[in-house]
Amino acid sequence: MRLPKITSSLVLLSAFLLLSGCSRNPVSGKRELIFMSQDQEKAIGQQSHPSVVATMGLYEDKKLQDFINDKGQAMAKISHRSDLPFQFFIVDSPVVNAFAVPGGYVYFTRGIMAHFNNEAEFAGVLGHEIGHITARHSARQQRTQILSQVGLIAGVMVSEQFRQMADAAQQSLGLFLLSHSRAHESESDEIGVEYSSKIGYDAVEMADFFGTLKRLSERSGQVIPTFQSTHPDPGDRQQTVKKLAQQYQKKHPGTYVVNRDSYMRMIEGMVYGEDPKQGFVENSVFYHPELKFQFPVPKEWRTENSPIQFQMAPKDGKSLMLLTLAQGSTLDEAAQNVIKQYNFKVLENTKRTINGNQALVLVSEQQPQQQQGQAQAPQDPNTVVRVGTWLIQYGGNIYALHGMSYAAQFTTNLPTFRTVAEGFRILTDPDKLNRKPERILVKTVPRNGTFEETMRSLGMPANRLEDLGTLNGMQPKDVVQQGTLIKIIGK
């Protein structure tokens, strides 16, 4: 007997819920409906890790890696899910960030490691990230999305009136999920206080680090209303975490360490900011010292660099250029791989030479994915993406430079794309080839004075004072005592 659509959907949902069942949350102890098993969490981590490493790269520093492994494993043992195979990594990114992937994978950027000023700050953030995993936040977010989406889908089936409200409902759902995510962040802050305190660190320092995050967000123009952010405001978190830490220490009297000097010595020499060997932009040119090539960057275009690709785009976001490696030993083989990878329909195909390098130039349109056996649906010309691809054989590699925009604007953008691609050439300038990165240098404060006076006495330029203040968690007029270890930037 065939059931009506809505009844059938609800029966399937009920069966799914029964099969999934409820499980007890390791942190809260409450029974919850979870659609992701622990084995699935582990599988997600195992599958995601190679992509994280390929995208960001690992930062090679044995003493730092040993440190986060030691502290991470100590914290994992006292966590609510000590049976998980936790792993800890430092990724080679200047961005100040830390994140966790289901299954026990925890990552710190070298950018955030540089901005910690003691072991206790690190331990608090470590506990926060482990907390995301132990509280099963990814699985709980998935549950919320599934149930909310099912509710919307069922409602659309039921009534025409509900169908007309679907767009508004989706927007409301988005705001609900933001709030849900903020709740997870707050829960992880509380877990971070507990975990870092349990392994002997002063969690008040975790609160102080949110002051550093607030300064960073304000400097980068990322000040947004709290209700529109997936993370609570850093200033609010600073006050909340400080209270949580003080409450924990009052309830569990003991000795809680900070370990400033040992941490400062450990990060001395760490790369700070962009690492030139991974490529850098200067005076509207992208230089890659290790791979020894350069090409122009259109003026005022924004850029983003990673170990696997370099991308750039104008502020209006109506076009994009992307540089990456193409797979294949010949230009023709590389072209076939690119066509397959991006589902291109090739409109033009020509071979040429670019500054002495053999090249193949394609003009293509990206085709939408379709189910097997389905006819190709007609495309809206206003949403068709047209791509100019320059495959350039150089230095034992084949590089793919893609310039893309909607088809209607492609002819207008093509001269810019062509200028960039035809500017690809060998890098021979010794200054660019031998460019050294900035590094964290740790100095002893020579005499009592303000932070501003101390930086001046250590030879730091005035235009770096805000950078250095954020890096050290200090304000210009803060008093610094003689003999204190402090960070400066040098080469």
C-alpha positions in Angstrom: 0.0 0.0 0.0 1.5 3.4 -1.0 1.4 6.0 1.7 0.8 9.7 1.0 4.1 11.7 0.7 3.9 13.5 4.1 3.0 10.3 6.0 5.7 8.4 4.3 8.3 11.0 5.2 7.2 11.0 8.9 7.3 7.2 9.0 10.9 7.2 7.6 11.9 9.9 10.1 10.4 8.0 13.0 12.2 4.8 11.9 15.5 6.8 11.6 15.0 8.2 15.1 14.3 4.8 16.5 17.4 3.3 14.8 19.6 6.1 15.9 18.3 6.1 19.5 19.5 8.4 22.2 23.0 8.5 23.7 24.3 10.1 26.9 26.4 13.2 26.4 29.8 12.6 27.9 30.0 16.2 29.4 26.5 17.0 30.5 25.4 13.5 31.3 22.1 14.2 29.5 20.5 11.8 27.1 20.5 13.3 23.6 19.4 12.3 20.1 22.7 11.9 18.1 23.0 10.9 14.5 26.8 10.5 14.4 28.5 7.5 16.0 31.9 7.6 17.6 33.3 5.6 14.7 31.8 8.2 12.3 33.5 11.0 14.3 36.8 9.2 14.0 36.3 8.6 10.3 35.6 12.4 9.8 38.9 13.2 11.6 40.9 10.7 9.6 39.4 12.0 6.3 39.8 15.7 7.1 43.4 15.6 8.4 45.1 15.2 5.0 43.1 18.1 3.7 44.0 20.3 6.7 47.7 19.5 6.2 47.6 20.0 2.4 45.8 23.4 2.8 47.8 24.9 5.7 51.0 22.8 6.0 52.6 21.7 9.3 54.9 24.0 11.2 58.2 22.1 11.9 59.4 22.8 15.4 60.1 19.7 17.5 60.2 21.4 20.9 56.8 23.1 20.3 55.3 19.9 18.9 56.5 17.9 21.8 55.1 20.5 24.2 51.6 20.5 22.7 51.6 16.7 22.5 52.6 16.5 26.2 50.0 18.9 27.4 47.4 17.6 25.0 47.7 14.0 26.1 47.7 15.0 29.8 44.5 16.9 29.2 43.0 14.1 27.1 43.5 11.7 30.0 41.4 13.8 32.4 38.7 14.7 29.8 35.3 13.2 29.5 36.3 11.1 26.5 39.7 9.7 27.4 39.2 6.7 25.2 39.5 8.9 22.0 42.9 8.8 20.1 43.6 12.5 20.5 46.2 14.0 18.2 47.6 17.6 18.3 49.3 19.6 15.5 50.7 23.1 14.8 49.8 24.3 11.3 51.9 26.7 9.3 49.6 29.7 9.2 50.0 33.2 10.5 46.3 33.5 11.3 45.5 33.5 15.0 43.3 30.5 15.3 42.8 27.1 16.9 40.2 24.5 15.8 39.2 20.9 16.4 37.8 18.2 14.1 35.6 15.3 15.4 37.5 12.1 16.4 40.2 13.8 18.4 42.1 16.1 16.0 43.2 19.4 17.5 45.1 22.1 15.6 46.9 25.3 16.6 48.2 27.8 14.1 51.7 29.2 14.6 50.0 32.6 14.6 48.1 31.8 17.8 51.2 30.1 19.4 53.1 33.4 18.8 50.4 35.4 20.6 50.2 33.3 23.8 52.3 34.8 26.5 52.4 31.8 28.9 51.6 28.2 29.2 48.3 28.9 31.0 46.9 30.8 28.1 47.7 28.0 25.8 46.2 25.4 28.2 42.9 27.3 28.4 42.5 27.3 24.6 43.6 23.7 24.4 40.9 22.8 26.9 38.4 24.8 24.9 39.2 22.9 21.7 39.2 19.5 23.4 35.9 20.5 24.9 34.3 20.9 21.4 35.2 17.2 20.8 34.3 15.8 24.2 30.9 17.6 24.2 30.3 16.3 20.7 29.4 19.7 19.3 29.8 18.6 15.7 27.3 15.8 16.2 24.9 18.0 18.1 25.0 20.7 15.4 24.3 18.0 12.8 21.3 16.8 14.8 19.9 20.3 15.0 20.3 20.8 11.3 18.7 17.5 10.4 15.6 18.0 12.7 15.2 21.6 11.6 15.4 20.8 7.9 13.0 17.9 8.3 10.5 20.2 9.9 10.8 22.7 7.1 10.6 20.1 4.4 7.5 18.5 6.0 5.8 21.9 6.3 6.4 22.7 2.6 4.7 19.4 1.7 1.7 20.2 3.9 0.5 23.6 2.9 0.9 26.3 0.2 1.0 29.0 3.0 4.0 27.3 4.6 5.7 27.0 1.2 5.4 30.8 0.8 7.0 31.2 4.3 9.9 28.9 3.6 12.5 31.5 2.7 11.7 33.5 5.9 11.8 30.3 7.9 15.2 29.4 6.5 16.5 32.8 7.6 15.1 32.2 11.1 16.7 28.8 11.1 20.1 30.4 10.3 19.8 32.8 13.2 18.9 29.8 15.5 21.9 27.9 14.4 24.2 30.9 15.1 22.8 31.0 18.6 23.3 27.3 18.9 26.9 27.6 17.9 27.4 30.5 20.3 26.1 28.2 23.1 28.7 25.6 22.1 31.4 28.2 22.3 30.3 29.2 25.7 30.1 25.6 26.9 33.6 24.9 25.5 34.9 28.0 27.4 33.6 26.5 30.6 35.1 23.1 29.8 38.4 24.8 29.0 38.5 26.3 32.5 37.8 22.9 34.0 40.4 21.0 31.9 43.2 23.5 32.1 42.7 23.8 35.9 42.7 20.1 36.3 46.2 19.8 34.8 47.4 22.6 37.1 47.1 25.9 35.1 45.6 29.2 36.2 42.5 29.6 34.0 42.4 33.3 34.7 45.1 33.6 32.0 42.7 32.0 29.5 40.3 34.9 30.2 43.1 37.5 29.6 43.8 35.9 26.2 40.4 37.0 25.1 41.6 40.6 25.5 44.2 39.8 22.9 41.5 38.3 20.6 39.4 41.4 21.0 42.3 43.7 20.0 43.0 41.6 16.9 39.3 41.6 15.8 39.0 45.3 16.3 42.2 46.0 14.3 41.0 43.8 11.4 37.6 45.5 11.3 35.8 42.4 12.4 33.7 44.1 15.1 30.2 42.8 14.5 27.1 42.6 16.8 27.3 39.6 19.1 23.9 38.3 17.8 25.3 38.0 14.3 28.5 36.1 15.2 29.0 32.4 15.7 31.4 33.2 18.5 30.5 35.3 21.6 32.2 38.7 21.7 35.8 38.3 23.1 35.2 41.1 25.6 32.2 39.3 27.0 34.0 36.0 27.1 36.9 37.6 29.0 34.7 38.6 31.8 32.7 35.3 31.9 35.8 33.1 31.8 37.5 35.1 34.5 34.5 34.5 36.8 34.4 30.8 35.9 38.1 30.5 36.7 37.8 32.3 40.0 34.8 30.2 41.0 36.6 27.0 40.1 39.7 28.0 42.1 37.5 28.9 45.1 35.8 25.5 45.0 39.1 23.7 44.4 41.9 25.5 46.3 45.3 24.7 45.1 48.4 25.9 43.3 47.7 27.0 39.7 50.7 27.8 37.6 51.2 30.3 34.7 54.8 29.5 33.4 55.5 32.6 31.5 59.3 32.5 31.1 59.4 28.8 30.0 56.8 29.5 27.3 58.5 32.7 26.1 61.9 30.8 25.7 60.1 28.0 23.9 58.6 30.3 21.1 61.8 32.3 20.6 62.7 32.2 16.9 59.2 31.3 15.7 58.2 32.7 12.3 55.9 35.7 12.7 53.4 36.7 10.1 53.7 35.6 6.5 56.6 33.3 5.6 58.2 34.6 2.4 59.3 31.2 1.3 55.6 30.3 0.8 55.2 33.3 -1.5 54.4 37.0 -0.9 52.9 40.1 -2.6 54.9 43.3 -2.9 54.2 46.3 -5.1 51.5 44.5 -7.0 53.6 41.4 -7.8 53.4 37.9 -6.4 56.8 36.3 -5.8 57.6 32.7 -4.9 61.2 32.4 -3.8 61.2 28.6 -3.4 59.6 27.9 -6.8 61.4 30.9 -8.4 58.5 32.5 -10.3 56.6 35.8 -10.3 53.5 37.3 -11.9 51.6 40.6 -11.5 48.7 41.1 -9.2 46.0 43.6 -10.4 46.1 46.8 -8.3 43.9 46.8 -5.2 42.9 43.2 -5.6 42.7 41.2 -2.4 44.9 38.1 -2.1 45.0 34.9 -0.1 47.9 32.5 0.0 48.1 28.9 1.2 50.5 26.0 0.5 48.3 24.6 -2.2 46.9 27.7 -3.9 47.1 31.4 -4.3 43.9 33.3 -5.1 43.1 37.0 -5.8 40.0 39.0 -6.5 38.7 42.5 -6.9 36.8 44.1 -4.0 33.5 43.7 -5.9 33.9 40.0 -6.0 32.7 39.7 -9.6 35.8 37.8 -10.8 38.5 35.6 -9.4 42.0 34.3 -10.3 43.4 31.2 -8.9 46.9 29.7 -9.1 47.5 26.0 -8.3 49.5 23.0 -9.5 48.0 21.0 -12.3 48.3 17.2 -12.3 50.0 15.6 -15.3 53.4 15.1 -17.0 52.4 16.9 -20.2 50.3 19.9 -21.0 47.7 17.8 -22.8 47.5 15.4 -19.9 47.2 18.3 -17.4 44.4 19.9 -19.6 42.4 16.7 -19.5 42.7 16.4 -15.8 41.6 20.1 -15.3 38.6 19.6 -17.6 37.6 16.5 -15.7 38.2 18.0 -12.2 36.1 21.2 -12.9 33.6 19.7 -15.3 34.6 22.1 -18.0 33.1 22.4 -21.5 36.0 23.7 -23.6 35.2 26.5 -26.1 38.8 27.4 -27.1 42.1 25.5 -27.0 45.4 27.0 -28.2 49.1 26.3 -27.6 51.6 29.1 -27.2 54.8 30.2 -25.4 54.8 32.5 -22.4 58.2 34.1 -21.6 60.0 31.0 -22.9 57.7 28.5 -21.2 55.4 26.1 -23.1 51.7 26.8 -22.4 48.2 25.7 -23.3 45.3 28.2 -23.1 41.7 27.1 -22.6 38.5 29.0 -22.5 35.7 26.9 -20.9 32.4 27.0 -19.3 31.8 25.1 -16.1 28.9 22.6 -16.4 26.5 21.8 -13.6 26.6 18.3 -12.1 23.8 16.1 -13.2 22.4 12.8 -12.3 23.1 9.8 -14.5 20.5 9.5 -17.2 19.2 13.1 -16.8 19.2 15.4 -19.7 21.4 18.5 -19.4 19.2 21.4 -18.2 19.5 24.7 -20.1 21.8 27.2 -18.2 20.9 30.7 -17.2 23.4 32.9 -19.1 23.6 35.2 -16.1 24.9 32.4 -13.9 27.1 30.5 -16.3 30.8 30.7 -15.1 33.3 31.1 -17.9 37.0 30.4 -17.2 40.2 31.3 -18.9 42.9 28.7 -18.0 46.6 29.1 -18.7 48.6 25.9 -18.2 52.3 26.8 -18.0 55.1 24.3 -17.9 57.9 25.6 -15.8 60.6 24.3 -13.4 59.4 20.7 -13.6 55.8 21.6 -12.7 52.7 22.5 -14.6 51.0 25.6 -13.1 47.3 26.3 -13.7 46.2 30.0 -13.7 42.4 30.2 -13.8 40.6 33.5 -14.4 36.9 33.2 -13.9 33.7 35.4 -14.0 30.2 35.1 -15.2 30.0 34.7 -18.9 28.4 38.1 -19.4 31.4 39.9 -17.9 34.1 37.5 -19.1 35.1 39.5 -22.2 35.5 42.6 -20.0 37.7 40.7 -17.5 39.7 38.7 -20.1 42.4 41.4 -20.7 43.2 41.5 -16.9 43.3 37.7 -16.7 45.6 37.7 -19.8 48.0 40.3 -18.3 48.4 38.3 -15.2 49.0 35.0 -17.0 51.4 36.4 -19.6 53.4 38.1 -16.8 54.3 34.7 -15.4 58.1 34.5 -15.5 61.3 33.3 -13.8 62.2 35.1 -10.6 65.9 36.2 -10.6 65.9 39.2 -8.1 68.3 38.2 -5.3 66.5 40.4 -2.8 63.2 38.5 -3.4 64.9 35.1 -3.6 66.7 35.5 -0.3 63.9 37.3 1.6 63.9 36.2 5.3 60.8 35.9 7.5 60.2 38.0 10.6 60.6 36.0 13.8 59.7 36.3 17.5 62.8 37.4 19.5 62.6 37.3 23.3 64.5 40.0 25.2 65.0 40.9 28.9 63.6 44.3 29.8 66.6 46.5 30.7 65.0 48.9 33.1 61.6 49.7 34.6 59.3 51.8 32.3 56.2 51.7 30.2 55.7 49.2 27.5 56.1 52.0 24.9 59.4 53.1 26.5 60.6 49.5 26.6 59.9 49.0 22.9 61.7 52.1 22.0 64.8 51.1 24.1 64.9 47.8 22.3 65.0 49.5 18.9 61.4 48.8 17.8 59.9 51.4 15.4 56.9 53.4 16.6 54.7 52.1 13.7 55.0 48.6 15.1 53.9 49.5 18.6 50.3 48.2 18.2 51.5 45.0 16.6 53.9 44.5 19.5 51.4 45.5 22.1 48.9 42.9 20.8 51.7 40.3 20.6 52.6 40.8 24.2 49.1 41.5 25.5 50.1 44.9 26.7 49.0 48.5 26.3 51.5 51.4 25.6 51.3 52.8 29.1 51.5 49.5 31.0 54.4 49.4 33.4 57.0 46.7 32.6 59.5 45.6 35.3 63.2 45.3 34.8 64.2 41.6 34.1 60.8 40.7 32.5 61.0 38.6 29.3 59.2 40.4 26.4 58.7 39.7 22.7 60.0 41.8 19.9 60.0 41.2 16.1 63.2 40.8 14.2 65.0 38.6 11.6 
